[in-house]
Structures are given as C-alpha cells and as structure tokens.
C-alpha cells in the first residue's frame, strides 16, 4: 500500500512539475521536467527488470546545449538506473555523452563517485545522431562505450572495456493522428553487453505514438512498441504513458 501511495504521489508531482516546466520557456533556454510510466523497461532489444517502472527525467537547455538526468525505477524495487547526460544539437545532428549508473545491481560497485575504469559501476557512451527532417524521414544513431569494464567487458580479456558499438536506424512516419517508426538496431562485433558472438541485429520492431487530449490545457502522449531481439529469440510489447 505504501508503494501504491508513493507511486500516486510521484505521478501527481510529475504532472505538476511538467505543467510548470512548459511555462518556464524563454528565447534562449528551456527547463523541462516530467516522468513516464512504462509497462516495462526496454533497452536495445533487452528487457531490464521484470515489471512496470516509473522513469522520471529533467532537462535544461540553452540554445543548442542540453544537460539532463533520467532514471528508471521498477515498481517492485528491482532494477534501477540513473543517467546523467550532455547533448549538443546543431541543425539535424546531435552529439551525446551519457553516464549510466545502476544502483543496487548485483556485481557492480555501488560507490557513485568511483570512476576507476576497472572497478566502477558506471558506464558511459558517446553517440552521434542524425535526427531526420521533413525531406529525409530517417534518423540514424551510432554510439560506443567509453568506459566501465564491469558493464562492458572484453569477451577475450575481462580486464578491458570492449567498447561495444551500437547502430540504430529508424524510419519516421505519420498516419492521421499517429506518428510511427520502424527501427533496426545492431552491433557489428562480439559483445558481452549485447550478448553477441559477432555481428548481430539485436533490436528490430515498430513503434506508434499518439497524444490524447484530456482537458483543454493538458494532453497525454501514449506510445506502443513491439520489438524483438533475434539474437536471444525474444519479443516484447511495451506501453508508455508520458506525464
């Protein structure tokens, strides 16, 4: 019951903060806060955790620069993740650096301030994306792990980072009140992180999103994703409500 009450409180707080954030926009900067309710946490063809999760986030943007924080907390108290990131966007391109930390994950160092590459419970990725536009309805993302041996160990030498690359291409489309995408994600090399012996398509599927108007001043985006990971033979259906 305590978890239910806490969840309701978080949801109501998120709605309030999101509404306030939408009004805190000026010419050169923007502050955005909110949260997603996810039926499960899907990440690159893998299900992290075993149940629904709340995923709060916040961003501060100034011109093309963005600093943000994102988290995922499974309702049962299982899987947790805390990400801090910086991003620079110019026209249709974005450069992203994200630090990932996994509180409570068995086998990982739980000292948030330990950044020793061989012992840290952190991992970090540097990524570059083309975000698509009206003339080119595709987005392309490529990222590589920079550090975090425990998260991404070399399959042949567990004392070294594997630097597992990930590449994802999305087709972006619209149909009536829906926006949708068709995506394929892959890693070209052997990876312990992505559970591949070499080249592998690990994230293949479709997603659709629609914004439902609740009141005159409040709307709720909803997203449905169907994804499969051919390497491990899994398929997922995921539903997200954004607040």
C-alpha positions in Angstrom: 0.0 0.0 0.0 2.9 2.3 0.8 4.3 1.8 -2.6 1.0 2.5 -4.3 0.6 5.7 -2.3 4.2 6.7 -3.1 3.6 6.0 -6.8 0.5 8.1 -6.9 2.3 11.0 -5.1 5.2 10.8 -7.7 2.7 10.8 -10.6 0.9 13.8 -9.3 4.1 15.6 -8.6 5.4 14.8 -12.1 2.2 16.2 -13.7 2.6 19.4 -11.7 6.2 19.8 -12.5 5.7 19.1 -16.2 3.0 21.7 -16.4 5.2 24.3 -14.6 8.1 23.4 -16.9 6.1 24.1 -20.0 5.7 27.6 -18.8 9.4 28.1 -18.0 10.5 28.7 -21.6 12.2 31.8 -22.9 14.0 32.6 -26.1 17.4 31.0 -25.3 16.7 28.4 -22.6 14.1 25.8 -21.6 13.6 23.8 -18.4 11.6 20.6 -18.9 10.5 18.1 -16.2 8.3 15.0 -16.3 8.0 11.3 -16.0 7.0 8.2 -18.0 5.0 5.2 -16.8 6.3 2.2 -18.6 4.8 -1.3 -18.6 8.4 -2.5 -18.7 11.9 -1.0 -19.4 13.0 -2.0 -22.9 16.6 -1.0 -24.0 18.1 -2.0 -27.3 16.3 -5.3 -27.6 16.6 -6.3 -23.9 14.1 -6.1 -21.0 15.7 -4.6 -18.0 13.8 -5.6 -14.9 10.7 -7.7 -14.7 7.8 -5.3 -14.3 6.4 -1.8 -14.7 8.7 1.2 -14.0 8.4 4.9 -13.4 11.0 6.9 -15.4 11.5 10.5 -14.2 13.5 13.0 -16.2 14.6 16.6 -16.3 16.4 18.7 -18.9 17.9 22.2 -19.0 18.6 23.5 -22.5 20.4 26.7 -23.6 20.5 27.3 -27.3 21.9 24.0 -28.7 23.2 22.7 -25.4 21.3 20.4 -23.1 22.1 18.9 -19.7 19.8 16.2 -18.4 19.0 13.5 -15.9 16.9 10.3 -16.5 16.1 7.4 -14.2 14.2 4.2 -14.2 12.8 2.6 -11.0 10.9 -0.7 -11.1 7.8 -0.6 -9.0 8.8 -3.8 -7.2 12.1 -2.2 -6.1 14.1 -4.3 -8.5 16.1 -2.8 -11.4 17.2 0.8 -11.0 19.1 3.1 -13.3 20.4 6.7 -13.1 21.7 8.5 -16.2 23.3 11.9 -16.5 23.9 13.3 -19.9 25.0 16.3 -22.0 24.0 16.9 -25.6 24.8 19.4 -28.3 22.4 19.8 -31.2 23.1 21.7 -34.4 20.5 21.6 -37.2 19.6 18.0 -37.7 22.6 16.5 -35.8 23.2 15.8 -32.1 26.3 14.8 -30.2 25.5 13.0 -26.9 27.6 11.9 -23.9 25.7 9.9 -21.3 26.9 8.4 -18.0 24.9 5.4 -16.8 24.8 4.1 -13.2 22.9 1.1 -11.8 22.1 1.4 -8.1 21.6 -2.0 -6.4 22.8 -4.0 -9.4 24.5 -7.1 -8.1 28.1 -7.4 -9.1 28.7 -3.7 -9.7 30.4 -1.3 -7.4 27.8 0.9 -5.7 30.0 3.9 -4.9 28.6 6.6 -7.2 31.8 8.6 -7.0 34.1 5.7 -8.0 35.1 6.3 -11.6 38.0 3.9 -11.8 37.6 2.2 -15.2 38.3 -1.3 -13.9 36.1 -1.2 -10.8 33.4 1.5 -11.4 29.7 0.6 -11.5 29.3 3.4 -14.1 29.3 3.1 -17.9 29.5 5.8 -20.4 28.6 6.2 -24.1 29.5 8.7 -26.7 27.0 8.9 -29.5 26.3 10.9 -32.7 22.8 11.1 -34.3 21.2 12.4 -37.4 17.6 13.2 -36.3 15.8 13.3 -39.6 13.8 16.1 -41.1 10.8 16.7 -43.5 12.9 15.8 -46.5 14.7 12.8 -45.0 12.3 10.8 -42.8 15.1 8.7 -41.2 17.1 9.0 -38.0 20.4 7.3 -37.5 22.3 6.8 -34.2 25.7 5.4 -33.6 27.3 5.1 -30.1 30.3 3.5 -28.5 31.0 2.6 -24.9 33.9 4.6 -23.5 34.5 3.1 -20.0 33.1 0.7 -17.5 34.8 -2.7 -17.6 32.2 -4.3 -15.3 29.3 -3.3 -17.6 31.1 -3.9 -21.0 34.0 -6.4 -20.5 36.0 -7.6 -23.5 34.9 -11.2 -24.2 38.6 -12.2 -24.5 40.0 -10.1 -21.7 37.7 -9.2 -18.8 40.1 -6.5 -17.5 39.5 -4.3 -20.6 36.5 -2.4 -21.9 35.0 -3.9 -25.1 33.8 -0.5 -26.5 30.7 -2.3 -27.9 29.3 -0.1 -30.7 25.6 0.2 -31.3 24.0 1.5 -34.5 20.2 2.2 -34.9 18.3 3.3 -38.0 14.6 4.5 -37.8 12.1 5.3 -40.5 9.9 8.1 -39.2 6.3 8.4 -40.5 2.9 9.8 -39.7 -0.6 8.4 -40.3 -3.6 10.6 -39.3 -3.2 11.4 -35.6 -0.4 8.9 -35.1 3.4 9.2 -35.5 5.2 5.9 -36.0 8.6 4.5 -36.6 10.2 1.3 -37.9 13.6 0.6 -36.5 16.6 -1.8 -36.6 19.4 -1.8 -34.2 22.6 -3.8 -34.4 26.1 -4.3 -33.1 28.8 -5.2 -35.6 31.2 -7.1 -33.3 31.3 -9.7 -30.5 29.9 -8.2 -27.3 29.2 -9.4 -23.8 27.0 -6.4 -23.2 24.8 -7.2 -26.2 25.2 -11.0 -25.9 26.5 -11.4 -29.4 29.3 -13.6 -30.9 29.8 -11.2 -33.8 27.6 -9.1 -36.0 24.1 -9.2 -34.7 20.7 -7.5 -35.2 19.5 -7.1 -31.6 16.7 -4.6 -31.8 14.0 -4.8 -34.5 10.5 -3.5 -34.4 7.9 -0.8 -34.8 6.5 1.9 -32.5 3.5 4.2 -32.7 2.6 7.3 -30.7 -0.5 9.4 -30.2 -1.3 12.3 -27.9 -4.6 12.1 -26.2 -6.2 15.4 -25.2 -7.5 15.1 -21.6 -8.5 18.7 -20.9 -8.2 22.0 -22.8 -4.7 22.5 -21.3 -3.5 19.0 -20.6 -2.6 16.2 -23.1 -1.1 12.8 -22.5 1.3 11.2 -25.1 1.0 7.4 -25.3 3.4 5.1 -27.1 3.2 1.4 -28.0 6.3 -0.5 -29.1 6.6 -4.0 -30.5 10.3 -5.1 -30.5 12.2 -8.3 -31.0 15.8 -9.4 -30.4 16.6 -12.1 -32.9 19.9 -12.9 -31.2 18.3 -14.1 -28.0 15.0 -15.0 -29.5 12.8 -12.6 -27.5 9.8 -10.4 -28.4 8.3 -7.6 -26.3 5.2 -5.4 -26.3 5.8 -2.2 -24.3 3.3 0.6 -23.5 4.4 4.0 -22.1 2.3 7.0 -20.8 4.2 10.3 -20.6 3.3 12.8 -17.9 
